Amino acid sequence: MGAQGKKILLMVEELYNDREFWYPYYRLLEEGCRVEVVSSRAGAIHGGAAGIKAKSDLAADQVRAAAYDALIIPGGYAPDHMRRHPAMVKLVADMVRGEKVVAAICHAGWMLVSAGVLKGRKVTGFFAIKDDLVNAGADYVDREVVVDGNIITSRTPDDLPAFLKAIIAALA
Protein backbone atom coordinates (compact mmCIF):
# COMPACT_ATOMS: atom_id res chain seq x y z
CA MET A 1 0.00 0.00 0.00
CA GLY A 2 2.90 2.36 0.57
CA ALA A 3 2.04 5.82 1.82
CA GLN A 4 -1.28 6.01 -0.03
CA GLY A 5 -4.16 7.02 2.22
CA LYS A 6 -1.92 8.12 5.10
CA LYS A 7 -2.96 11.25 7.01
CA ILE A 8 -0.16 13.79 7.27
CA LEU A 9 0.10 17.01 9.27
CA LEU A 10 2.39 19.71 7.86
CA MET A 11 3.25 22.54 10.26
CA VAL A 12 3.52 26.16 9.20
CA GLU A 13 4.14 29.54 10.81
CA GLU A 14 5.55 32.84 9.65
CA LEU A 15 8.90 32.79 7.79
CA TYR A 16 8.77 29.08 6.94
CA ASN A 17 11.26 27.81 4.37
CA ASP A 18 9.20 27.69 1.17
CA ARG A 19 10.99 24.68 -0.34
CA GLU A 20 10.88 22.70 2.90
CA PHE A 21 7.10 23.23 3.07
CA TRP A 22 5.96 22.94 -0.55
CA TYR A 23 8.23 20.07 -1.66
CA PRO A 24 6.85 17.68 1.02
CA TYR A 25 3.31 19.01 0.50
CA TYR A 26 3.17 18.15 -3.19
CA ARG A 27 5.37 15.04 -2.98
CA LEU A 28 3.11 13.50 -0.35
CA LEU A 29 0.00 14.38 -2.37
CA GLU A 30 1.62 12.52 -5.29
CA GLU A 31 1.93 9.48 -3.02
CA GLY A 32 -1.80 9.62 -2.33
CA CYS A 33 -1.53 11.01 1.18
CA ARG A 34 -4.04 13.38 2.73
CA VAL A 35 -2.04 16.44 3.80
CA GLU A 36 -3.46 18.95 6.26
CA VAL A 37 -1.68 22.16 7.22
CA VAL A 38 -1.56 23.02 10.92
CA SER A 39 -0.46 26.22 12.65
CA SER A 40 -1.25 28.16 15.80
CA ARG A 41 -4.57 29.34 14.27
CA ALA A 42 -6.94 27.69 11.79
CA GLY A 43 -7.25 29.64 8.55
CA ALA A 44 -4.13 31.71 9.23
CA ILE A 45 -2.11 32.84 6.24
CA HIS A 46 1.65 32.67 6.76
CA GLY A 47 4.37 34.12 4.57
CA GLY A 48 7.34 32.01 3.63
CA ALA A 49 10.89 33.34 3.63
CA ALA A 50 10.68 33.64 -0.18
CA GLY A 51 7.27 35.31 0.01
CA ILE A 52 4.95 32.42 -0.90
CA LYS A 53 1.82 32.31 1.26
CA ALA A 54 0.48 29.17 2.93
CA LYS A 55 -2.89 28.86 4.68
CA SER A 56 -3.46 26.57 7.64
CA ASP A 57 -6.37 24.15 7.69
CA LEU A 58 -6.28 23.51 11.43
CA ALA A 59 -5.11 24.99 14.71
CA ALA A 60 -2.75 22.79 16.71
CA ASP A 61 -5.09 22.77 19.70
CA GLN A 62 -7.81 21.17 17.48
CA VAL A 63 -5.63 18.22 16.48
CA ARG A 64 -5.53 14.78 18.06
CA ALA A 65 -2.17 13.15 17.34
CA ALA A 66 -3.75 9.69 17.29
CA ALA A 67 -5.76 10.64 14.18
CA TYR A 68 -2.64 11.13 12.03
CA ASP A 69 0.20 9.00 10.70
CA ALA A 70 2.92 11.63 10.45
CA LEU A 71 3.96 15.19 11.22
CA ILE A 72 6.32 17.16 8.97
CA ILE A 73 8.04 20.27 10.33
CA PRO A 74 9.71 22.57 7.79
CA GLY A 75 12.52 24.87 8.77
CA GLY A 76 13.30 28.46 8.03
CA TYR A 77 12.63 30.67 11.02
CA ALA A 78 9.09 29.30 11.42
CA PRO A 79 10.13 26.81 14.13
CA ASP A 80 11.15 29.74 16.33
CA HIS A 81 7.59 31.09 15.90
CA MET A 82 6.02 27.63 16.30
CA ARG A 83 7.61 26.95 19.65
CA ARG A 84 6.05 30.09 21.10
CA HIS A 85 2.69 28.26 20.98
CA PRO A 86 2.31 25.54 23.64
CA ALA A 87 -0.27 23.64 21.57
CA MET A 88 2.19 23.29 18.68
CA VAL A 89 4.95 22.03 21.00
CA LYS A 90 2.50 19.62 22.67
CA LEU A 91 1.45 18.28 19.26
CA VAL A 92 5.08 17.45 18.41
CA ALA A 93 5.58 15.72 21.76
CA ASP A 94 2.31 13.79 21.40
CA MET A 95 3.23 12.62 17.89
CA VAL A 96 6.69 11.44 18.98
CA ARG A 97 5.40 9.71 22.10
CA GLY A 98 2.56 8.17 20.07
CA GLU A 99 5.21 6.61 17.82
CA LYS A 100 3.98 8.51 14.77
CA VAL A 101 6.47 9.53 12.08
CA VAL A 102 7.87 12.96 12.95
CA ALA A 103 10.12 14.55 10.34
CA ALA A 104 12.04 17.78 10.93
CA ILE A 105 14.34 19.56 8.49
CA CYS A 106 16.81 22.41 8.92
CA HIS A 107 15.85 24.65 11.89
CA ALA A 108 12.81 22.43 12.65
CA GLY A 109 14.96 20.59 15.17
CA TRP A 110 14.13 23.49 17.49
CA MET A 111 10.62 22.05 17.79
CA LEU A 112 12.05 18.68 18.84
CA VAL A 113 14.18 20.50 21.43
CA SER A 114 11.19 22.40 22.81
CA ALA A 115 9.08 19.22 22.85
CA GLY A 116 11.72 17.52 25.03
CA VAL A 117 11.96 14.41 22.83
CA LEU A 118 15.65 14.29 21.88
CA LYS A 119 17.41 12.68 24.85
CA GLY A 120 19.44 9.76 23.49
CA ARG A 121 18.19 10.20 19.91
CA LYS A 122 20.45 10.44 16.85
CA VAL A 123 19.56 13.48 14.70
CA THR A 124 20.84 16.00 12.20
CA GLY A 125 19.80 19.55 11.40
CA PHE A 126 21.12 22.85 10.16
CA PHE A 127 24.64 23.28 11.57
CA ALA A 128 23.70 26.50 13.39
CA ILE A 129 21.35 24.60 15.74
CA LYS A 130 23.78 21.75 16.44
CA ASP A 131 24.54 23.06 19.94
CA ASP A 132 20.80 23.29 20.74
CA LEU A 133 20.26 19.69 19.62
CA VAL A 134 23.26 18.41 21.58
CA ASN A 135 22.30 20.39 24.70
CA ALA A 136 18.84 18.76 24.48
CA GLY A 137 20.53 15.35 24.76
CA ALA A 138 20.71 14.36 21.09
CA ASP A 139 23.61 12.68 19.32
CA TYR A 140 24.21 15.03 16.36
CA VAL A 141 25.55 13.63 13.07
CA ASP A 142 26.21 15.54 9.85
CA ARG A 143 24.30 13.48 7.22
CA GLU A 144 21.64 14.35 4.65
CA VAL A 145 19.05 12.28 6.49
CA VAL A 146 19.01 10.50 9.84
CA VAL A 147 16.32 8.05 10.90
CA ASP A 148 16.13 7.16 14.58
CA GLY A 149 12.99 5.18 15.25
CA ASN A 150 10.04 7.39 14.36
CA ILE A 151 12.10 10.61 14.15
CA ILE A 152 13.49 11.61 10.74
CA THR A 153 15.77 14.65 10.39
CA SER A 154 17.62 16.44 7.59
CA ARG A 155 19.89 19.47 7.34
CA THR A 156 18.93 21.77 4.45
CA PRO A 157 16.70 22.08 1.35
CA ASP A 158 19.42 20.26 -0.62
CA ASP A 159 18.54 17.16 1.44
CA LEU A 160 14.84 17.19 0.51
CA PRO A 161 15.00 14.20 -1.90
CA ALA A 162 16.59 11.96 0.76
CA PHE A 163 14.28 13.41 3.44
CA LEU A 164 11.12 12.57 1.49
CA LYS A 165 12.41 9.12 0.53
CA ALA A 166 12.89 8.37 4.23
CA ILE A 167 9.46 9.74 5.14
CA ILE A 168 7.70 7.73 2.43
CA ALA A 169 9.59 4.56 3.43
CA ALA A 170 8.60 5.08 7.07
CA LEU A 171 4.96 5.46 6.08
CA ALA A 172 4.91 2.32 3.94
C-alpha positions as CSV (number, residue, x, y, z in Angstrom):
1,M,0.0,0.0,0.0
2,G,2.9,2.4,0.6
3,A,2.0,5.8,1.8
4,Q,-1.3,6.0,0.0
5,G,-4.2,7.0,2.2
6,K,-1.9,8.1,5.1
7,K,-3.0,11.3,7.0
8,I,-0.2,13.8,7.3
9,L,0.1,17.0,9.3
10,L,2.4,19.7,7.9
11,M,3.3,22.5,10.3
12,V,3.5,26.2,9.2
13,E,4.1,29.5,10.8
14,E,5.5,32.8,9.6
15,L,8.9,32.8,7.8
16,Y,8.8,29.1,6.9
17,N,11.3,27.8,4.4
18,D,9.2,27.7,1.2
19,R,11.0,24.7,-0.3
20,E,10.9,22.7,2.9
21,F,7.1,23.2,3.1
22,W,6.0,22.9,-0.5
23,Y,8.2,20.1,-1.7
24,P,6.8,17.7,1.0
25,Y,3.3,19.0,0.5
26,Y,3.2,18.1,-3.2
27,R,5.4,15.0,-3.0
28,L,3.1,13.5,-0.3
29,L,0.0,14.4,-2.4
30,E,1.6,12.5,-5.3
31,E,1.9,9.5,-3.0
32,G,-1.8,9.6,-2.3
33,C,-1.5,11.0,1.2
34,R,-4.0,13.4,2.7
35,V,-2.0,16.4,3.8
36,E,-3.5,19.0,6.3
37,V,-1.7,22.2,7.2
38,V,-1.6,23.0,10.9
39,S,-0.5,26.2,12.6
40,S,-1.2,28.2,15.8
41,R,-4.6,29.3,14.3
42,A,-6.9,27.7,11.8
43,G,-7.2,29.6,8.5
44,A,-4.1,31.7,9.2
45,I,-2.1,32.8,6.2
46,H,1.7,32.7,6.8
47,G,4.4,34.1,4.6
48,G,7.3,32.0,3.6
49,A,10.9,33.3,3.6
50,A,10.7,33.6,-0.2
51,G,7.3,35.3,0.0
52,I,5.0,32.4,-0.9
53,K,1.8,32.3,1.3
54,A,0.5,29.2,2.9
55,K,-2.9,28.9,4.7
56,S,-3.5,26.6,7.6
57,D,-6.4,24.1,7.7
58,L,-6.3,23.5,11.4
59,A,-5.1,25.0,14.7
60,A,-2.7,22.8,16.7
61,D,-5.1,22.8,19.7
62,Q,-7.8,21.2,17.5
63,V,-5.6,18.2,16.5
64,R,-5.5,14.8,18.1
65,A,-2.2,13.2,17.3
66,A,-3.8,9.7,17.3
67,A,-5.8,10.6,14.2
68,Y,-2.6,11.1,12.0
69,D,0.2,9.0,10.7
70,A,2.9,11.6,10.4
71,L,4.0,15.2,11.2
72,I,6.3,17.2,9.0
73,I,8.0,20.3,10.3
74,P,9.7,22.6,7.8
75,G,12.5,24.9,8.8
76,G,13.3,28.5,8.0
77,Y,12.6,30.7,11.0
78,A,9.1,29.3,11.4
79,P,10.1,26.8,14.1
80,D,11.1,29.7,16.3
81,H,7.6,31.1,15.9
82,M,6.0,27.6,16.3
83,R,7.6,26.9,19.7
84,R,6.0,30.1,21.1
85,H,2.7,28.3,21.0
86,P,2.3,25.5,23.6
87,A,-0.3,23.6,21.6
88,M,2.2,23.3,18.7
89,V,4.9,22.0,21.0
90,K,2.5,19.6,22.7
91,L,1.5,18.3,19.3
92,V,5.1,17.4,18.4
93,A,5.6,15.7,21.8
94,D,2.3,13.8,21.4
95,M,3.2,12.6,17.9
96,V,6.7,11.4,19.0
97,R,5.4,9.7,22.1
98,G,2.6,8.2,20.1
99,E,5.2,6.6,17.8
100,K,4.0,8.5,14.8
101,V,6.5,9.5,12.1
102,V,7.9,13.0,13.0
103,A,10.1,14.6,10.3
104,A,12.0,17.8,10.9
105,I,14.3,19.6,8.5
106,C,16.8,22.4,8.9
107,H,15.8,24.6,11.9
108,A,12.8,22.4,12.6
109,G,15.0,20.6,15.2
110,W,14.1,23.5,17.5
111,M,10.6,22.1,17.8
112,L,12.0,18.7,18.8
113,V,14.2,20.5,21.4
114,S,11.2,22.4,22.8
115,A,9.1,19.2,22.9
116,G,11.7,17.5,25.0
117,V,12.0,14.4,22.8
118,L,15.7,14.3,21.9
119,K,17.4,12.7,24.8
120,G,19.4,9.8,23.5
121,R,18.2,10.2,19.9
122,K,20.5,10.4,16.9
123,V,19.6,13.5,14.7
124,T,20.8,16.0,12.2
125,G,19.8,19.6,11.4
126,F,21.1,22.8,10.2
127,F,24.6,23.3,11.6
128,A,23.7,26.5,13.4
129,I,21.4,24.6,15.7
130,K,23.8,21.8,16.4
131,D,24.5,23.1,19.9
132,D,20.8,23.3,20.7
133,L,20.3,19.7,19.6
134,V,23.3,18.4,21.6
135,N,22.3,20.4,24.7
136,A,18.8,18.8,24.5
137,G,20.5,15.4,24.8
138,A,20.7,14.4,21.1
139,D,23.6,12.7,19.3
140,Y,24.2,15.0,16.4
141,V,25.5,13.6,13.1
142,D,26.2,15.5,9.9
143,R,24.3,13.5,7.2
144,E,21.6,14.3,4.6
145,V,19.1,12.3,6.5
146,V,19.0,10.5,9.8
147,V,16.3,8.1,10.9
148,D,16.1,7.2,14.6
149,G,13.0,5.2,15.2
150,N,10.0,7.4,14.4
151,I,12.1,10.6,14.1
152,I,13.5,11.6,10.7
153,T,15.8,14.6,10.4
154,S,17.6,16.4,7.6
155,R,19.9,19.5,7.3
156,T,18.9,21.8,4.5
157,P,16.7,22.1,1.4
158,D,19.4,20.3,-0.6
159,D,18.5,17.2,1.4
160,L,14.8,17.2,0.5
161,P,15.0,14.2,-1.9
162,A,16.6,12.0,0.8
163,F,14.3,13.4,3.4
164,L,11.1,12.6,1.5
165,K,12.4,9.1,0.5
166,A,12.9,8.4,4.2
167,I,9.5,9.7,5.1
168,I,7.7,7.7,2.4
169,A,9.6,4.6,3.4
170,A,8.6,5.1,7.1
171,L,5.0,5.5,6.1
172,A,4.9,2.3,3.9
